[in-house]
Amino acid sequence: MRARLEKFGLVALGALLGVMLSLNYPAIADKDSKTQLPLDDLRAFAEVFGKIKSDYVEPVEDKKLITEAINGMLSGLDPHSAYLDADGFKELQAGTQGEFGGLGIEVGMEDGFVKVVSPIEDTPAYKAGLKPNDLIIKLDDTPVKGMSLNDAVKRMRGKPDTQIVLTVLRKGENKPLIFPLMRAVIKVQSVKYKAPEPSYAYVRITQFQEHTGEDLAKALKTMHDESNGGFKGLVLDLRNNPGGLLNGAVGVSAAFLPRNELVVYTEGRTNDAKMRLTANPENYSKGGARDDYLKNLPADIKAVPMVVLVNGGSASASEIVAGALQDHKRAIILGTQSFGKGSVQTILPMNNGTAIKLTTARYFTPKGRSIQAKGIVPDIVVEDAADSGFYLREADLTRHLANPKDANTPSAEPIKPAVPEKDNDKDGKSDKDVKTEHQTPVEPGSKNDFQFIQAMNLLKGLQILQKK
């Protein structure tokens, strides 16, 4: 009886696949006459499916098997393609609006562990001292190894005011670090700004969201009105910004570039993946010229001397902005080499409420440079002792896309780096020898922010000096 049921299950699955093939083949054939479905491989898939259903040590639901197969199909492509279940899709949509629940960490997966891409400012993770490229190996008492990224994210999310304990590996530390964190409702302020000195402006973008361009325009207008005559210099801080929405990056670039200048272009296999995005409201504003949030910006904003700060945590949309401003010689890029994520992910909703995040194109700077697996090389390299000293970059990730250009040729010849000196304490030990498990992060744009101070010195025409 059991054998008959197993055969029936295989026949039913085969029939289902046959229907799927017959429904999809004409559409695919029209799209690309050279594409042929791998019928033998699909038969092998059906056979494996049947063997698991009949012989696995425990019963497994069909939905779980198919979901895991889809997960594997996407995660095997590159580090950024992924399957989003219904909850994951909703969380992604909420994140682009700037409010969601959890710990405040932008994460990825590397070698089976959860990798911190960047902690988001003013969140539990940031305040506790998590750093880019920390590897999370345990969530409470559960090892991360073997979990999917979606499962790990679900465990980290939860009701506000509930605790979770993260066990973290960090380069340079002899033992794992323990971070007890309290979950909270995360409200991300995309744009922060201040006037560090009269007639100077500092703008920090923490993430590219739906309203980032509008928020930037409001910030610039406010500071300009208060400056009594305009800016002498502006620092745009993109450090530890993991990216976000492409139109946000175009809007930020357009605030500082002449109208219709090329910001970024993309190349992919489909026509939709081939774009040329310019500093035009049609490319950054939903309502086009009618809702152009940059139209009332003072004209001198496009000419004010600028320094853009980047580091190994600056990725994707951040690199688009830095690359565009560097190619047009609109700003000096200062800091350390960026992450190197030069690929475009498209969110494709499915009919059942889920979605897939699929890499569909590579993006290129106005001068045709690919940032993929390479990053933005600063015009002036300035390291910061507050950094962990180690960034895992796109080129280090398993299955990363190759750079279609010559990856060995730097995009610019960087000036010799300035680094802060190590002060010795009264016992004769350098601060390198004094380890603090949960070091409070340096406030960006403060007097303790070495890279920011060097950017201000550069704007004032002062020589970049080592910290004394």
C-alpha positions as CSV (number, residue, x, y, z in Angstrom):
1,M,0.0,0.0,0.0
2,R,2.8,2.4,0.9
3,A,4.6,1.7,-2.4
4,R,1.4,2.5,-4.3
5,L,1.0,5.8,-2.4
6,E,4.7,6.7,-3.1
7,K,4.2,6.0,-6.8
8,F,1.0,8.1,-6.8
9,G,2.8,11.0,-5.2
10,L,5.6,10.9,-7.8
11,V,3.1,10.7,-10.7
12,A,1.2,13.6,-9.2
13,L,4.4,15.7,-8.9
14,G,5.4,14.8,-12.4
15,A,2.0,15.9,-13.7
16,L,2.3,19.1,-11.8
17,L,5.8,19.8,-13.3
18,G,4.5,18.9,-16.7
19,V,1.7,21.5,-16.4
20,M,4.2,24.1,-15.2
21,L,6.4,23.4,-18.1
22,S,3.6,23.6,-20.6
23,L,2.4,26.9,-19.2
24,N,5.8,28.6,-19.0
25,Y,7.6,27.3,-22.0
26,P,5.9,29.5,-24.7
27,A,6.5,32.7,-22.6
28,I,10.1,31.9,-22.1
29,A,10.6,30.9,-25.7
30,D,9.2,34.2,-26.8
31,K,11.5,36.1,-24.5
32,D,14.6,34.2,-25.5
33,S,14.5,31.7,-28.3
34,K,17.8,30.2,-27.2
35,T,16.5,29.4,-23.7
36,Q,15.6,25.8,-23.2
37,L,14.2,24.3,-19.9
38,P,16.4,21.6,-18.4
39,L,13.9,18.8,-18.5
40,D,16.3,16.1,-17.3
41,D,17.3,18.3,-14.3
42,L,13.6,18.9,-13.5
43,R,13.0,15.2,-13.6
44,A,15.9,14.8,-11.2
45,F,14.4,17.4,-8.9
46,A,11.1,15.5,-8.9
47,E,12.9,12.3,-8.1
48,V,14.8,13.8,-5.2
49,F,11.5,15.4,-3.9
50,G,9.9,12.0,-4.0
51,K,12.8,10.3,-2.2
52,I,12.7,12.8,0.6
53,K,8.9,12.4,0.9
54,S,9.2,8.6,1.2
55,D,12.5,7.9,2.9
56,Y,13.5,10.9,5.1
57,V,13.7,10.0,8.7
58,E,10.8,12.4,9.6
59,P,7.8,13.5,7.5
60,V,8.4,16.8,5.8
61,E,5.7,19.2,4.5
62,D,5.6,19.8,0.7
63,K,5.6,23.6,1.3
64,K,8.8,23.4,3.4
65,L,10.6,21.4,0.7
66,I,9.6,23.7,-2.1
67,T,10.4,26.9,-0.1
68,E,13.9,25.5,0.8
69,A,14.5,24.6,-2.8
70,I,13.6,28.2,-3.9
71,N,15.9,29.5,-1.1
72,G,18.8,27.4,-2.4
73,M,18.1,28.4,-6.0
74,L,18.5,32.1,-5.2
75,S,21.1,32.0,-2.5
76,G,23.3,30.0,-4.8
77,L,23.5,32.8,-7.4
78,D,25.2,35.5,-5.4
79,P,25.3,37.0,-1.9
80,H,22.4,39.4,-2.5
81,S,19.7,37.4,-4.3
82,A,17.2,36.0,-1.9
83,Y,13.7,34.6,-1.4
84,L,11.4,36.7,0.8
85,D,8.5,35.0,2.5
86,A,5.4,37.0,3.2
87,D,6.7,38.4,6.5
88,G,10.1,39.2,5.0
89,F,8.5,41.0,2.1
90,K,6.5,43.2,4.5
91,E,9.5,43.9,6.7
92,L,11.5,45.0,3.6
93,Q,8.7,47.4,2.6
94,A,8.5,48.8,6.1
95,G,12.3,49.3,6.2
96,T,12.2,51.6,3.2
97,Q,9.7,53.7,5.0
98,G,12.1,54.2,7.8
99,E,10.4,52.4,10.7
100,F,10.5,48.7,11.7
101,G,11.0,46.5,14.7
102,G,14.2,44.8,15.9
103,L,17.8,45.6,16.9
104,G,18.9,48.0,14.2
105,I,21.4,46.0,12.2
106,E,21.9,45.7,8.5
107,V,23.0,42.0,8.1
108,G,24.1,39.5,5.5
109,M,25.2,35.9,5.5
110,E,28.8,34.7,5.2
111,D,30.1,31.2,5.7
112,G,27.0,30.2,7.5
113,F,27.2,33.1,10.0
114,V,25.2,36.3,10.2
115,K,27.6,39.2,9.2
116,V,26.9,42.7,10.4
117,V,27.1,45.0,7.4
118,S,26.4,48.1,9.5
119,P,24.7,48.9,12.7
120,I,22.1,51.7,12.2
121,E,22.7,54.8,14.2
122,D,20.7,55.5,17.4
123,T,19.5,51.8,17.6
124,P,20.1,49.2,20.3
125,A,22.8,47.5,18.2
126,Y,24.6,50.8,17.6
127,K,24.5,51.9,21.2
128,A,25.7,48.5,22.4
129,G,28.9,48.8,20.2
130,L,28.3,46.3,17.4
131,K,30.6,47.0,14.5
132,P,30.6,46.3,10.7
133,N,31.9,42.8,9.9
134,D,31.1,41.4,13.4
135,L,30.1,37.7,12.9
136,I,27.0,36.7,15.0
137,I,27.5,33.0,15.9
138,K,24.7,32.5,18.5
139,L,21.3,34.0,19.1
140,D,20.5,33.4,22.8
141,D,21.6,29.8,23.1
142,T,20.9,28.8,19.5
143,P,23.9,28.5,17.1
144,V,23.5,30.5,13.9
145,K,25.3,27.9,11.8
146,G,22.8,26.1,9.6
147,M,20.1,28.8,9.8
148,S,18.9,30.7,6.8
149,L,19.3,34.5,6.9
150,N,15.5,34.9,7.0
151,D,15.3,32.6,10.0
152,A,18.1,34.5,11.8
153,V,16.4,37.8,11.1
154,K,13.1,36.5,12.4
155,R,14.8,35.5,15.7
156,M,16.4,38.9,16.1
157,R,13.1,40.7,15.5
158,G,10.4,40.6,18.2
159,K,8.3,42.6,20.5
160,P,9.8,45.8,21.8
161,D,11.4,45.7,25.3
162,T,12.2,42.0,25.0
163,Q,15.8,40.8,25.3
164,I,18.0,38.8,23.1
165,V,21.7,37.9,23.6
166,L,24.1,38.0,20.7
167,T,27.4,36.1,20.7
168,V,29.8,37.8,18.4
169,L,33.2,37.0,16.8
170,R,35.3,40.1,16.1
171,K,38.7,40.3,14.4
172,G,41.4,41.1,16.9
173,E,39.5,39.7,19.9
174,N,40.7,36.5,21.5
175,K,37.2,35.3,22.6
176,P,33.6,35.9,21.6
177,L,31.9,39.0,22.8
178,I,28.5,38.9,24.5
179,F,25.9,41.6,23.7
180,P,22.6,41.5,25.7
181,L,20.3,43.7,23.6
182,M,16.8,45.0,24.2
183,R,14.6,45.0,21.1
184,A,12.9,48.3,20.2
185,V,10.8,49.9,17.5
186,I,13.5,51.2,15.1
187,K,12.8,54.6,13.6
188,V,15.6,55.5,11.2
189,Q,16.4,59.1,10.7
190,S,17.8,59.0,7.2
191,V,19.3,62.6,7.2
192,K,21.1,64.3,10.1
193,Y,22.6,67.7,9.8
194,K,24.3,70.5,11.7
195,A,26.5,73.5,11.3
196,P,29.8,72.5,13.0
197,E,31.2,76.0,12.5
198,P,29.7,79.2,11.1
199,S,29.2,78.9,7.3
200,Y,30.1,75.2,7.2
201,A,27.6,72.4,6.8
202,Y,27.7,68.8,7.9
203,V,25.1,66.3,6.5
204,R,25.1,62.6,7.4
205,I,23.0,60.1,5.5
206,T,22.5,56.9,7.4
207,Q,20.4,55.0,4.8
208,F,18.8,55.8,1.5
209,Q,15.0,55.6,2.0
210,E,12.0,56.8,0.2
211,H,12.2,60.3,1.5
212,T,15.9,60.8,1.8
213,G,16.2,63.2,-1.1
214,E,13.4,65.4,0.2
215,D,14.9,65.3,3.7
216,L,18.3,66.3,2.3
217,A,16.7,69.3,0.4
218,K,15.0,70.5,3.6
219,A,18.2,70.2,5.6
220,L,20.3,72.1,3.1
221,K,17.6,74.8,2.8
222,T,17.4,75.2,6.6
223,M,21.2,75.5,7.1
224,H,21.6,77.8,4.1
225,D,18.9,80.2,5.4
226,E,20.7,80.2,8.8
227,S,24.2,80.7,7.3
228,N,23.9,84.4,6.4
229,G,25.5,84.3,3.0
230,G,25.8,80.7,2.1
231,F,28.3,77.9,2.8
232,K,32.1,78.0,2.7
233,G,32.2,74.2,2.7
234,L,30.1,71.1,3.1
235,V,30.9,67.6,4.5
236,L,28.6,64.8,3.2
237,D,29.1,61.8,5.5
238,L,28.2,58.4,3.9
239,R,30.3,56.2,6.2
240,N,28.7,52.9,7.3
241,N,25.7,53.7,5.1
242,P,24.7,50.2,3.6
243,G,22.7,51.7,0.8
244,G,19.0,51.5,0.1
245,L,16.8,52.9,-2.7
246,L,18.4,53.8,-6.1
247,N,16.2,56.9,-6.7
248,G,17.3,58.2,-3.3
249,A,20.9,58.0,-4.4
250,V,20.1,59.8,-7.7
251,G,18.2,62.6,-5.8
252,V,21.1,63.1,-3.4
253,S,23.6,63.3,-6.3
254,A,21.3,65.7,-8.2
255,A,21.3,68.1,-5.3
256,F,25.0,68.8,-6.0
257,L,25.2,68.3,-9.8
258,P,24.1,70.4,-12.7
259,R,20.7,69.3,-14.2
260,N,20.8,66.4,-16.6
261,E,24.3,65.3,-15.7
262,L,24.7,61.5,-15.7
263,V,24.6,60.0,-12.2
264,V,24.7,56.3,-12.9
265,Y,23.9,53.8,-15.6
266,T,23.1,50.1,-15.4
267,E,23.6,47.1,-17.7
268,G,21.8,43.8,-17.5
269,R,20.2,41.2,-19.8
270,T,16.7,42.7,-20.1
271,N,15.7,46.0,-21.5
272,D,14.3,47.0,-18.1
273,A,17.8,46.4,-16.5
274,K,19.4,48.9,-18.9
275,M,19.0,52.5,-17.5
276,R,20.7,55.8,-17.7
277,L,19.8,57.9,-14.7
278,T,20.5,61.6,-14.8
279,A,20.1,64.5,-12.4
280,N,16.6,65.0,-13.6
281,P,13.4,65.0,-11.5
282,E,12.0,62.2,-13.7
283,N,14.7,60.0,-12.2
284,Y,14.4,60.8,-8.5
285,S,10.9,62.2,-7.9
286,K,7.7,60.2,-8.1
287,G,5.8,63.1,-9.6
288,G,8.7,64.2,-11.9
289,A,9.1,67.9,-12.5
290,R,5.8,68.6,-10.8
291,D,7.1,67.4,-7.5
292,D,10.7,68.3,-7.8
293,Y,11.9,68.7,-4.2
294,L,15.2,70.2,-5.4
295,K,13.8,73.0,-7.4
296,N,13.9,75.5,-4.5
297,L,17.5,74.8,-3.5
298,P,19.8,77.8,-3.5
299,A,21.9,77.8,-6.7
300,D,25.2,78.0,-4.8
301,I,24.6,74.5,-3.3
302,K,25.8,73.1,-6.7
303,A,29.1,74.9,-6.4
304,V,30.0,74.8,-2.7
305,P,33.3,73.1,-1.9
306,M,32.6,69.5,-0.8
307,V,34.2,66.6,0.9
308,V,32.5,63.2,1.0
309,L,33.4,60.7,3.7
310,V,33.3,57.0,2.9
311,N,34.6,53.8,4.6
312,G,34.4,50.0,4.2
313,G,30.8,50.2,5.5
314,S,29.7,52.5,2.6
315,A,27.9,50.3,0.1
316,S,25.6,50.3,-2.9
317,A,23.6,53.6,-3.1
318,S,26.4,55.3,-1.0
319,E,28.9,54.2,-3.7
320,I,26.7,55.5,-6.5
321,V,26.7,59.0,-4.9
322,A,30.4,59.0,-4.1
323,G,31.3,57.7,-7.6
324,A,29.1,60.3,-9.4
325,L,30.5,63.2,-7.4
326,Q,34.1,61.9,-7.9
327,D,33.7,61.4,-11.6
328,H,32.3,64.8,-12.2
329,K,35.1,66.3,-9.9
330,R,32.3,67.8,-7.8
331,A,33.7,66.6,-4.5
332,I,36.8,65.2,-2.9
333,I,36.3,61.7,-1.5
334,L,38.1,61.1,1.8
335,G,38.3,58.1,4.1
336,T,38.9,54.5,3.3
337,Q,38.0,52.2,0.4
338,S,34.2,51.5,0.2
339,F,32.5,48.1,0.3
340,G,32.3,47.4,-3.5
341,K,28.6,46.4,-4.0
342,G,28.0,47.4,-7.7
343,S,25.0,45.2,-8.4
344,V,21.3,46.1,-8.7
345,Q,18.7,44.0,-6.9
346,T,15.1,44.1,-8.1
347,I,12.2,43.1,-5.9
348,L,9.8,40.9,-7.8
349,P,6.5,40.2,-6.0
350,M,5.0,36.8,-6.4
351,N,1.3,35.9,-6.6
352,N,1.3,34.3,-3.2
353,G,2.4,37.4,-1.2
354,T,6.1,36.5,-1.2
355,A,8.8,38.1,-3.4
356,I,12.2,37.4,-4.7
357,K,15.1,39.8,-4.5
358,L,17.0,39.1,-7.7
359,T,20.3,40.6,-9.0
360,T,19.3,42.0,-12.4
361,A,22.1,44.4,-13.4
362,R,25.5,46.0,-12.6
363,Y,25.7,49.7,-12.2
364,F,28.5,51.9,-13.5
365,T,29.7,55.4,-12.6
366,P,29.4,58.2,-15.2
367,K,32.9,57.5,-16.5
368,G,32.1,53.8,-16.9
369,R,33.8,52.5,-13.8
370,S,32.3,49.3,-12.2
371,I,32.4,49.4,-8.4
372,Q,31.5,45.7,-8.2
373,A,34.0,43.8,-5.9
374,K,36.2,46.9,-6.0
375,G,34.6,49.9,-4.4
376,I,35.3,53.6,-4.5
377,V,39.0,54.4,-3.9
378,P,39.2,57.8,-2.0
379,D,41.1,60.7,-3.4
380,I,42.6,61.1,0.0
381,V,42.9,58.0,2.2
382,V,42.4,58.8,5.9
383,E,42.1,55.9,8.3
384,D,40.4,56.2,11.7
385,A,41.5,54.4,14.9
386,A,37.8,54.2,15.9
387,D,37.3,51.7,13.1
388,S,37.8,48.1,13.8
389,G,40.6,48.1,11.3
390,F,39.1,45.3,9.2
391,Y,36.2,45.4,6.8
392,L,34.9,42.3,5.0
393,R,34.1,43.6,1.6
394,E,32.1,42.4,-1.4
395,A,35.2,40.8,-2.9
396,D,35.5,38.6,0.2
397,L,31.9,37.2,-0.1
398,T,31.3,33.8,-1.5
399,R,29.9,33.7,-5.1
400,H,30.3,37.5,-5.5
401,L,29.8,38.8,-9.1
402,A,33.1,39.6,-10.9
403,N,34.0,43.1,-11.9
404,P,33.6,43.3,-15.7
405,K,36.4,46.0,-15.8
406,D,40.0,45.6,-14.9
407,A,39.7,45.0,-11.1
408,N,43.5,45.5,-10.6
409,T,43.5,49.1,-11.8
410,P,42.7,51.6,-9.0
411,S,40.1,54.3,-9.9
412,A,42.3,57.0,-8.5
413,E,45.8,57.4,-7.1
414,P,45.1,58.0,-3.5
415,I,47.2,60.5,-1.5
416,K,49.3,59.0,1.3
417,P,47.0,58.3,4.2
418,A,46.8,60.2,7.4
419,V,46.3,58.1,10.5
420,P,45.7,59.2,14.1
421,E,48.6,58.5,16.5
422,K,48.2,56.1,19.4
423,D,48.5,57.9,22.7
424,N,50.3,56.1,25.5
425,D,48.7,55.9,28.9
426,K,50.5,56.4,32.2
427,D,51.5,52.8,32.5
428,G,53.3,53.0,29.1
429,K,50.7,50.9,27.3
430,S,49.3,52.1,24.0
431,D,45.6,52.4,23.6
432,K,45.9,49.4,21.2
433,D,46.7,47.3,24.2
434,V,43.7,48.4,26.2
435,K,40.7,46.4,25.2
436,T,37.2,47.5,25.9
437,E,34.5,44.9,25.2
438,H,31.7,47.3,24.4
439,Q,33.3,50.5,23.3
440,T,31.0,53.5,22.9
441,P,31.1,54.5,19.2
442,V,32.5,57.9,18.4
443,E,29.8,60.4,17.5
444,P,30.0,61.2,13.7
445,G,30.8,64.8,13.1
446,S,32.1,65.4,16.6
447,K,35.5,66.8,17.8
448,N,36.5,63.1,18.4
449,D,35.8,62.1,14.8
450,F,39.2,62.1,13.2
451,Q,38.1,61.7,9.6
452,F,35.5,64.5,10.0
453,I,38.2,66.8,11.4
454,Q,40.5,66.1,8.5
455,A,37.6,66.9,6.1
456,M,37.0,70.2,7.8
457,N,40.8,71.0,7.6
458,L,40.7,70.2,3.9
459,L,37.8,72.5,3.3
460,K,39.6,75.3,5.1
461,G,42.7,74.7,3.0
462,L,44.7,73.4,5.9
463,Q,47.3,70.7,5.5
464,I,46.1,67.3,6.7
465,L,48.1,66.6,9.8
466,Q,48.4,63.5,12.0
467,K,46.4,63.8,15.3
468,K,48.5,65.0,18.2
